[in-house]
């Protein structure tokens, strides 16, 4: 499995920006990389995905505000979050899905808090 370490979370005001990073150990360039988030009392939900070719998908509530990208040379995936809203507050998790081995790895999460 791939080991993932997220960073970049923190406290930001409404309308502000943050960039999350996720560094993967081991071979991850062929994996689908995703960002999930989980707010207190809610289920974990996918936010954005990027496959090895670079194609991206976003959930509706972040389209136009968040951008996922990856640097395979650095084994790193990013989530640029702009125009943040209080409802974006959650623990954000990085995930790597290996479609060959049908396995998923998770990072430890990073807290994002948006204050109004």
Secondary structure, DSSP 8 states (H G I E B T S, - for coil): --EEEEE--EEEETT--EEEEEEEES--TTSEEEEEEE-TTS--EEEEEE-TT--EEE-GGGTTTEEEEEEGGGTEEEEEE-S--GGG-EEEEEEEEETTTTEEEE---EEEEEE-
